[in-house]
Amino acid sequence: MSSKPEFPYYSVTSTLHIAAIRLRTLIVNGLWIMLIFLTATGCARAQSYSSDVNWLIKVLDIKEGSHVADIGAGDGGQTLAIARYIGEKGHIFSTELGEDSVEELREEIENSGMNNIDVLEAHNTHTNLPEECCEAIYMRRVYHHITDPASMNKSLYRTLKPGGKLAVIDFEPRGREAEAGGRASGSSHGVTLETVVKELQQAGFEILSQEQRSGRNVYVVAQRPEEAG
């Protein structure tokens, strides 16, 4: 009579132990890869963010004592960076859409202790800022959200002092460009360089520079002309 083969307990335990070690190794390695990816992504975004702030300061001629507006300020990071640069003699208006977003932005600004910033709620068709209150206005990754560019651009024009400058940083869509109001989602998410330039010119702006960089990024600088005479 043949006997059944025996499988010692230790061999099963050993196999499970090895499997557990391998699984743990895979998990640890996976977490490290994810951490490296997130760190690299975060560093790249931080570098891009810092580069954009420096670019804005340069092309808009922002200096100590300047009056500036940040349209669609998000978490207020750029507002704070510019506010520190212009100092106590300068002033910056920081705007957002929606009561909740405005309150979150206001909380960030208040926690910073900066006293040269006004937080205001913007509107889809106008800045909600005083006329001719700023020498410089900028929008970073905001323009494609504007649902009525004609009205908003006219408002931006009026908000600037004669000779004042506007900077737009945005990105081109991966797919076909949509009409205003449909540029904030899907493959149409974004706005082309040509569209930004055309719509600003229609509002009376003079285009000082336009550039499409790697990664679909769009950079436009426009100016409200100096008054004649």
C-alpha positions in Angstrom: 0.0 0.0 0.0 1.5 3.3 -1.1 1.7 6.1 1.4 0.6 9.7 0.7 3.5 12.2 0.2 4.0 14.3 3.2 4.3 18.1 3.1 6.1 19.3 6.2 4.5 22.3 8.0 7.7 24.2 7.8 7.8 24.1 4.0 4.3 25.6 3.8 5.2 28.2 6.4 8.4 29.0 4.6 6.6 29.4 1.3 4.1 31.8 2.8 6.9 33.7 4.5 8.8 34.1 1.2 5.6 35.2 -0.5 4.9 37.7 2.2 8.4 39.1 1.9 8.1 39.4 -1.9 4.7 41.1 -1.5 6.1 43.5 1.0 9.1 44.3 -1.2 6.7 45.0 -4.1 4.6 47.3 -2.0 7.6 49.1 -0.6 9.1 49.5 -4.0 5.8 50.7 -5.4 5.5 53.3 -2.6 9.0 54.5 -3.3 8.3 54.8 -7.0 5.1 56.7 -6.2 6.9 59.0 -3.8 9.6 59.7 -6.3 7.0 60.4 -9.0 5.0 62.7 -6.7 8.2 64.5 -5.5 9.4 64.9 -9.1 6.0 66.2 -10.2 5.7 68.5 -7.3 9.2 69.9 -7.9 8.5 70.4 -11.6 5.2 72.2 -10.7 7.0 74.4 -8.1 9.7 75.2 -10.6 7.2 76.1 -13.3 5.2 78.2 -10.7 8.4 80.1 -9.6 9.4 80.6 -13.3 6.0 82.0 -14.1 6.1 84.5 -11.2 9.5 85.7 -12.3 8.2 86.0 -15.9 5.2 88.1 -14.7 7.4 90.4 -12.7 9.6 91.0 -15.7 7.1 91.4 -18.6 4.6 93.4 -16.6 7.3 95.8 -15.2 6.1 95.0 -11.7 8.2 96.9 -9.1 8.0 98.1 -5.5 4.9 100.2 -5.2 3.1 98.7 -8.2 -0.7 98.2 -8.2 -1.5 94.8 -9.6 -4.5 92.4 -10.0 -4.5 88.6 -9.8 -7.6 87.4 -11.7 -8.6 83.9 -10.6 -6.1 83.7 -7.8 -6.8 80.1 -6.7 -5.1 79.4 -3.4 -3.4 82.8 -3.4 0.2 81.6 -3.8 1.0 83.9 -6.7 -0.8 86.8 -5.0 1.4 86.4 -1.9 4.6 86.1 -4.0 3.7 89.3 -5.9 2.6 91.1 -2.7 5.9 90.5 -1.1 7.7 91.8 -4.1 5.8 95.1 -4.4 6.0 95.7 -0.7 3.9 97.8 1.6 3.8 100.8 -0.8 2.2 98.5 -3.5 -1.2 97.0 -3.6 -2.7 93.8 -5.2 -6.3 92.8 -5.8 -6.8 89.1 -5.6 -10.1 87.7 -7.1 -11.9 84.4 -7.4 -15.3 83.2 -8.5 -17.9 81.9 -6.1 -18.4 82.6 -2.4 -16.7 79.4 -1.1 -13.6 80.0 -3.2 -13.4 83.6 -2.2 -13.7 82.7 1.5 -10.9 80.1 1.2 -8.7 82.6 -0.6 -9.5 85.3 2.0 -8.5 82.9 4.8 -5.1 82.1 3.1 -4.4 85.8 2.7 -5.4 86.7 6.3 -3.2 83.9 7.6 -0.2 85.3 5.7 -0.3 88.6 7.7 0.1 90.6 4.5 -1.7 93.9 4.6 -1.3 95.1 1.0 -3.9 92.7 -0.5 -7.6 93.1 -1.1 -9.6 89.9 -1.8 -12.7 90.4 -4.0 -15.3 88.2 -5.7 -15.0 88.5 -9.4 -17.8 87.9 -12.0 -17.9 85.9 -15.2 -18.2 89.0 -17.3 -16.2 91.7 -15.4 -13.4 92.0 -12.9 -15.4 93.8 -10.3 -12.4 96.1 -9.8 -12.3 100.0 -10.0 -11.5 101.4 -13.4 -7.9 102.3 -14.1 -6.8 100.9 -10.7 -3.8 98.9 -11.9 -0.6 99.1 -13.9 -0.5 95.3 -14.3 -3.0 92.4 -14.4 -2.3 88.8 -14.9 -4.3 85.5 -15.3 -2.6 82.1 -14.9 -4.5 79.1 -16.3 -7.7 81.1 -16.1 -8.5 82.5 -19.5 -10.0 79.3 -20.9 -12.6 79.4 -18.1 -14.0 82.7 -19.2 -17.4 82.2 -20.7 -17.8 85.7 -22.2 -14.4 86.8 -23.4 -15.7 89.9 -25.2 -17.2 91.4 -22.0 -14.4 90.3 -19.7 -11.6 91.6 -21.9 -13.3 95.0 -22.1 -13.5 95.0 -18.3 -9.8 94.1 -18.1 -9.1 96.9 -20.5 -11.0 99.4 -18.3 -9.4 98.1 -15.1 -5.9 98.9 -16.4 -4.5 102.4 -16.4 -3.5 103.7 -19.9 -0.2 102.0 -20.8 -0.9 99.2 -18.3 -0.1 95.6 -19.2 -2.0 92.3 -19.1 -0.3 88.9 -19.0 -2.1 85.7 -19.9 -0.6 82.3 -19.1 -2.7 79.3 -20.3 -2.4 76.0 -22.3 -3.7 74.8 -25.6 -6.3 72.0 -25.8 -5.2 68.4 -26.7 -8.1 68.2 -29.1 -10.2 70.6 -31.2 -10.7 74.0 -29.6 -14.2 74.8 -28.4 -16.1 78.0 -28.4 -16.1 80.2 -25.2 -18.0 78.4 -22.5 -16.9 75.0 -23.6 -13.1 75.3 -23.1 -12.9 74.0 -19.5 -13.2 70.2 -19.9 -12.5 67.1 -22.0 -10.2 67.2 -25.0 -11.2 70.8 -25.6 -9.8 71.9 -22.2 -7.7 74.9 -22.9 -7.4 77.8 -25.4 -5.2 78.4 -28.4 -2.6 81.1 -28.6 -4.3 82.5 -31.7 -7.7 82.8 -29.9 -6.2 84.6 -26.9 -4.5 87.1 -29.2 -7.5 87.6 -31.4 -9.9 88.1 -28.5 -7.6 90.6 -26.7 -7.1 92.6 -29.9 -10.9 92.8 -30.4 -11.1 94.4 -27.0 -8.6 97.1 -28.0 -5.4 95.7 -26.6 -2.1 95.9 -28.4 -0.1 92.6 -28.3 3.4 93.1 -27.1 4.5 89.4 -27.2 3.0 86.0 -27.8 4.7 82.6 -27.3 3.8 78.9 -27.3 6.2 76.9 -25.2 6.7 73.2 -24.7 3.9 71.4 -22.9 1.2 73.3 -24.8 1.8 76.4 -22.7 0.7 79.8 -24.0 2.2 83.1 -22.9 0.7 86.4 -24.1 1.5 90.0 -23.0 -0.9 92.8 -24.1 -1.1 96.5 -23.3 -3.8 99.1 -23.1 -2.5 101.9 -25.3 -1.4 105.2 -23.9 -3.9 107.9 -24.3 -3.2 110.2 -27.2 -1.9 113.6 -26.3 
